[in-house]
């Protein structure tokens, strides 16, 4: 049975619809992750407020009190909270049962940021599981509908999903990036606290800095979720293609003036399904997608572009990004 021939505008539209769908599904998780960081920010701001109320007066900081050993009961409660959160293995060296009052305050800033990272990882994992399942089945449905042939393929099982979740985008798994970003956040929180104490900085300025640090963390978290959603959409799509017997995918860049140079270079090129280095996304916030390369004789005649003057969609001959840029 011959495949039905479709234009590139058909396949690109299906690919864009699929990416839009998984992005929309990820929004509830992205919003939940944002709330996690807002809650952590509030807890850290409460800690800073208590610090100023207890150790700061008109004549400056009570550094002697800050450098004294914290009460055993306070340290014990901190250690119990770390254990209850399942973070004992991540506890930095030096955070033991002998801490100064200042070190204990720093430790509690670390705990709130680490709790946020753990919750973030859990939520993002759930989001990507849904992305993988949706992308795999949606891509298979599009192949069946687009070609007019219902392929025989294996259902996606838990083992395959977990295998895909462990893959790395640009050398790191998403969970590694979450904890790396947590490390940056804690480093800057401790630095801001040290500067505040060494310079006699006002509570207002310190509070502003803490908010800014968490706003950066929220931005990084949102960018990570969006980029990795595109990544898991791509690898699940290729997993689906492989189940249908397809061996190559075609890289599809968005035809407009915001397309990155790397996506321009890859646009329209064919790659083996296991060539993850050339799959979208190629960079954070990448908007590129991929479509199945069925056979040369079924190459499409048209593709989609966004008109640079009107911003509306137009259909044009199937040309590369470089040809499009020269013409339009």
N, C-alpha and C positions, 0 to 999 in steps of 0.2 A: 504493500500500500504506500503510495507516494505521499510525501509531506505536502501540506498546504503551504503555498508561498505567501508570506506576509511582508509588508513594508517595514522598514526600520522604525517608522513612526509607531507602528503597532507594538513592536517589541520594546521600544524605549518607553512608551506610555505604560506598558505593563510593569516594567522594571521600576519606573518612578512611582507608580501606584503602590507597589510592594514596599519600597523604601519608606514612602509616606505612611503606610499602614503600621510598620514596625516602629517608626518614630512616634506615631500617635500613641501606640500601646506603651511605649516607654515613658510617656509623660507623667503618668501617675507615680511611677517609681522615682523619676527625677524630682518631682515635687516633694515626695516623702524624704528623699535624701537631703533636699534643701532645708526641710524642717528639722532634720537631725542636726545640721550645722547651726541653724538658728538657735536650737535648744542648747547646744554646746556653748555657743557664744554667750547666751544669757547666763549660763552657769559660771563661765569664766569671768564675766563682768561682775557677777555677784561676789566672786572670790576677790577680785581686785577692789571692789567697794569695801569689803570687810577688811582687807589689808590696809587701806587708807584710814578707815575708822579706828583701827586698833593701833597702828604703828606710826601714823603721820600726824604731826601737830604744827603749830605756827613756826616753831623753831626747827622744823624738818623731821627727818626720819629717826626713829628710835632704833638705830643700827645695833646697839648692844642686845636689845630684846630679839631682833630678827636673827642674830647670830647665835642665840642661845639654843640649847637642845629642846626640841618640841616635846610636849607631854607624851608619855608612852601610850596612853589611851588614844590620842589623836593619830599616832603612827599606826597603832593596831587597827583602828577603824579604816585607815587608808589601805592597809594591806588586805584587809578582809574585802574591801570594795574591789580591789584589783583581782582577787581570787574569784569573787562572785561574778565578775565581768568576763572571766576566762582570759585574762590578759597577763597572767603571771609569767608566761614564757617571753613576753615582750617587755617586761619591766627592765628599764635601763640599769646598768651596774651603778651602784652607789645609792640606789633607792632601797635602803634596808631598814633595820629597826633602830637606827641612830641617825636622825635627821635634824638639822636646825629648823627653826620655824620658817625661815625663808625657803629652805629646800623642800619642806613639806608643802608650802604654797605652790612652788614650781611643780612638784609631783602631782598635785591636784589639777593643775592646768594640763599636764600631760595626760592624766586619767580621762578628763572630759574630751580632749581631742582624740584620744585612742578609742574611747567608747563610740565617738562619732564615726571614726574610720571603720570600726567593726560593723556598726549598723549599716553604714554606706555599702560595705562589701556584700553584706547579706542581701540588701535590696537590689544592688546592681546584678548580683548573680541571678536572682529571681527574674529580673527584667530580661537578661540575656537568654535565659532558658526559654522564655516566651518568644523572644525574637527568633531563636533557632527553630523552634517548632513551627511558627507562623511562616517564616521565610522558606523553609524546606517544603512545606505543603503548598504554599502559594506558588512557588516557582514550578512545582510539578503540575499544578493545575493549569498554569499559564502555558506550559509546554504542551499539555494535552489539548487545550482549547485552541492554541495557536497553530499547531501542526495538523490537527484533525486526527491524531493518533494517540490512543490511550496507552502510555508506556507501562510496562510492568516494573515495579520498583518496590524496594523494601521499606517498610514503615520505620520511621526514626525511633530508635529505642533509647533507653536511659543511658546505656553504656556509650553509645555514639554521641549523645548530647554532652555527657560529661567529658568525653575525649575532646570535643570541639571547644568546650569551656576552658580547657587547660591550654589551648593553643595561645601563641604569643603574637601580638601585633607590634611590629618594629622592635622585637627583642624582649618585650616584657608582657606579662599577663596583666589584665586589668587590675587584679587584686594587688599585684606588686606596685602598680602606679598609685593606688589608693593609699597604701602605707608609706610610699615614698613622699607623697604630698603631705601626709600626716607629719612626717619627719620635718619637712620644711616649716609647717605651721608651728610645731612645738619649738623648733629652734628660734623662730622669730618672736614667739610669745615670751620665751625666756630672755631673749635679748632686750625686748621692750621693757620687761620688768626690771632688768639690771640697769638699764639707762635711767628709768624712772627713779630708782633708789639712789643711784650715783649722782644724779643731777638735781634731785629735789623736784622733779617734774610734777606738774599738777595732776590731780585725778582726772580732770576733764580731758587733758591731752592724752593721758595713758588710756583712758576709755576709748577715745577716738581711734588710737592706734590698734587696740584689740579688735574693734569693729572692722577696721580696714583689713586686718589679717584674715578675719573670718570671711569677709566679702571676697577676698582673693581665693580662699579655700572653696567657697560656694561656686565661684566662676570655674575653677579648675575641675570641680566635681561635675558640673553640668557639661563642660566640654568633653570630659572623659566619657560620660554616659553617651553623649551623642556620637562621638567618634567610634566608640566600641560597638554601639548599636549598628552602625554602618558596617563595621568589620564582621560582626557575627551574622548580619544579613548576607554578606558576601560569601562567607565560608559555608553557611547552611545552603545557600543557593547552589554553590558548586558541588556540595554533597548531593543535592537533589539531581543536578545535571549528571553526575557520575552514576547515580542509580538508574538513570534513564539511558545510559550508554553513550552519552555525549562526552567528548574528550577535550574540547577547548571552549574557552569563553572569549568574548570580545569586550574590550574596555570601552566604556561610553562616557565621555566627558560632557558636561553641560555646555552647550554652545551659547556663551554670552561673554561679556567683557570682564567678568569676575573670575573666570576659570584660571586656576593656577598653571604655572609653566610646566610642572611635572605632569599634570593631567592633560594638558595640551599635547605633550610629547607622546603619551600613551594612547590617546584617543584613536579608536578604530583598530588597534592592534590586537592580534590573537595570541592567547597564551594557554598552555596546558592547565588543566583544572588544579593541579597540585602546585602551581607557581604562585604561592601566596605573596611573594614579594611584589607582584604586579597587579594584585587585586585592589579594588577600592576598599577602604579609603587609603589614599596615599599621604594624607596629612590631616591634622585636626580640622573638624568642620568640613571635611571633603563632601562634595555633592555628587560625585561620580557614581555610576552603577556599572553592571555588566550584564550582557545578554549571552545566550547560548549560541555557539557556532555549530550549526547543524550540518551544513555542507556548502561548498562553494557555489553550487548551482542554486542554492536557496538564499544567497546573499540579497539583502533588501535593496530596494531602489530609492527609498526616501528616508529622511530622518527629520527630527524636530530641531528647531532653533528658536531662540528668543530674539525678536526683532530689537536691535539696539535703540531704535528711535521710539517705538510705541510700547515696548515691553511685552507685547503679545506674542503668542506662539505662532510660528509659521512652519510650513512643511517645504523642504528643499531637497534637491538631489542628494544621494548618499555620498557626502564628501568628508574629508578629514577636517580636523580643527584648523590646521594650517591653511587649507584651501578656503575654509569658511572665513577665517580672519582676513585673508587677502581680498576676498570678494565683498565682505560686509563690514 
